[in-house]
Amino acid sequence: MPVIYKSTFPDVEIPRRSIFTHLLPTNSPYADSLPAFIDAPTGKSVTRGELRDHALRFAYGLTGDKQVLASRGGPQLARGDVVAIFSPNTLSFTLALYGCFAAGVLVSPLNSSYTPHEVSHQIMNSRAKVIVVHPQLLPTLLKGLAAAGFPAEDAQRRIIVANWRENFDSIPTGYTLLDELVNVGKLEREVSFDGRYADETTLLCYSSGTTGLAKGVETTHRNLVSIMCMFPSVFIDVKPEEDKMLGFLPGYHIYGLVKALLYPISRGVATVIIRGFDIEMFSVAIHKYKVSVCAMVPPVILLLAKHPVFEKFDFSHVKLVTSGGAPLGADLTREATARLKKLGSKAVVVQGYGLTETSPTSHYNPMEYWDTKAGTIGPLLPNLEARLVQDDGTDAREGERGELWIRGPSIMKGYLHNATATFNSITPDGWFQTGDIAVRSSDGWYSIVDRKKELIKYKGFQVPPADLEAVLLTHDDIVDSGVIGVYSEKEATELPRAYIVPRAGASVLQSRVEREKFQQDVERWIRGKVARHKYLRGGVVCVEAIPKSAAGKILRKELRARAKKELSGSETERTRL
C-alpha cells in the first residue's frame, strides 16, 4: 500500500468558477477605488474598478460583436482560442491578462527574453491566433512569426501593440493598438466557467524542462482558484490600504504571474510592478511605495544579503520576503534576515516550493517557523496529498529520500498536444511526479534535496548538488555557485565539479595565477565542510555568472556543456559527461 501524506492544514472550500469571477466579482468585498497595480517606473496606477471595467472592454474588442482584429481581416476569436502576450511587466500586460480571462480565451505568456526561434516554437505549439506585444519586442516577434511561416500581412493582422497607459516616443503604424480595443464596446459580464467548466484550460505557461523544447502546461480555472483559496492558510494576512506586494518577477513565469498579478488581487492588495530586475529600481520601488511583501528568487536574496546598495533605502515597511523557484539554504535564509534587520526591517525570509505544473505552490513555510525550519520548503498546502517514491516504486520510509509526488486540485490538466509527456508525468490515479527528491520530517515539513536527474553518483554515494552549493555560499569570497557531475573514465564514477562566482570578481577572473590559486583554495576549504564523498574531485572553476532561468533555477545543462568543452582536451584524464 502506498504511504500517502495529507496536509496538516484542514481542507478549504474551493468554488468552481472562472478565475476572473473569483478575483473581480461584481459583489467584491473590496472597494473599486482600491489600487490594483502601480507601475513603479512611471508612477501610474490602476484601480480595481478600472481593471475590471477595461478588462471587460478588452474582452469585447477581442471576442464581441465588433471584433477589432476580425474587422481588419485578422482572425476571429471565440471561447477556447489562444492569445499570446509578449511583454515585460507593464500595466498593459495586466490588462491583457485579465481581459483574456474575462473573454474566455486562453493566455500564453512568452518569455520577454526569447529569441525569434523560441517565439516561433511557442506560437506554433500553443496555436496562438493573436499576440499582444510590447513595442520594443515587436521586431523579435515579427522575426518569430516569419520563421513560423506567417506572411508579413497576416502577421500584422494578428498583432496588438500594448500601449495602454504607456508613453512611447513612437508607436509602430499599421498595427492594432491596445487602446483601440477598449473603446469599441464592453461585455456585460465575463464568460462563465461554473461547475464542470472550471476544468477548462485558461493559462498556457511553458515549462523550462531539462531536455527538449519547452512544453505548454495546461492550467485550468480550478487550478488557479484553488491556489487563491489554499494559500491564505500558510501566508501572512495582508490588508488592503496597508500592504503592498512587489511584482518584479516576470509575469510570463507562473511564479510571478500567480504571486504578483493574481494573488494580491484576491486579497484586495495592490502590486507595485517593475520591468524585470534592476537593483536600483527594485530598491526605489520598495522605498518609495512602502512595499511590505516581496516575492523573490534565491539570486536576488543573495544580493539582498550582501550588496551595499540597499543601505541607501528605507526597508522598514517590509514585513516578509518569500523565496521560490530554486532551493534556499538555511544559512542564506538567516543571513538575509539578519541583513533586513540591519536595514531597519522586522521582516524574515521564508521559502516555498512548487512548479508550473502545480500552479505553482504546493508547499510553503509559514512565517513563524522561518528560523526553526529554515532551509525547508514547509508543509503541504491544504487540500493536497503527497508521496515520496523511490526508484524501485516503493515508498520511502520516514526520513528517507524519495521523488515527491503530489495530488490535488492545483495539479495541471496536462501538457498541451503532448499526451506522452502527460502520461509520463501524471499517474492514472492523479499523482504528478515532480522529478524532485525530497525528505519529510515526522512533523510534516518537507525539504528538497535535489532534482532526480541531477543527483551526482560518486562510487555508489548520492551527492546532491544543492547541498554543495549551499556550503559554497557560506564562503566569504563566493557570491554564487553551481555544481554538476562529470564522469571520470579513470575512476568509473561521477565527480562533483563546482562553478563559482568570486566576490573579488574581475581581478580573480583576469589573472590566471590568482584564479587557479583561488580555485585550489576553495577545493581544499570545502574538504573541512563536507563528507569525503562530496569532495570537489571534478574541480573548481571561477566564472563571471552562473546561468539561471528567470525563476532562479540553475541551468545545469549549460554548465554540463561548458564542462564538456573544458575537459574534452585533457591529456591526463579523458572525461565525459
Buried (B, 14 or more C-beta within 10 A) or exposed (E): EEBEBBBEBEBBEBBBBBBBBBBBBEEBEBEBEBBBBBBBBEEBBBBBBBBBBBBBBBBBBBBBEEBBBBEEEBBEBEEEBBBBBBBBBBBBBBBBBBBBBBBBBBBBBBBBEBEBEBBBBBBBBBBBBBBBBBBEBBEBBBBBBBBBEBEEEEBBBBBBBBBBBBEEEEEBEEBBBBBBBBEBBBBEEBBEBEEEBBBBBBBBBBBBBBEEEBBBBBBBBBBBBBBBBBBBBBBBEBEBEEBBBBBBBBBBBBBBBBBBBBBBBBBBBBBBBBBBBEEEBBBBBBBBBBBBBBBBBBBBBBBBBBBEEBEEBBBEBBBBBBBBBBBBBBBBBBBBBEBBEEBEBEBBBBBBBBBBBBBBBBBBBBBEBBEEBBBBBBBBBBBBBBBBBBEEEEBBEEEEBBBBBBBBBBBBBBBBEBEEBBEEBBBEEEBBBBBBBBBBEEEBBBBBBBBBEBBBEBEEBBBBBBBBBBBBBBBEBBBBBBBBBBBBEEEEBBBBBBBBBBEBEEEBBEEEEBBEEBBEEBBEBBEEEBEEBBBBBBBBBBBEEBBBBBBBBBBBBBBBEBBEEBBEEEEEEEBEB
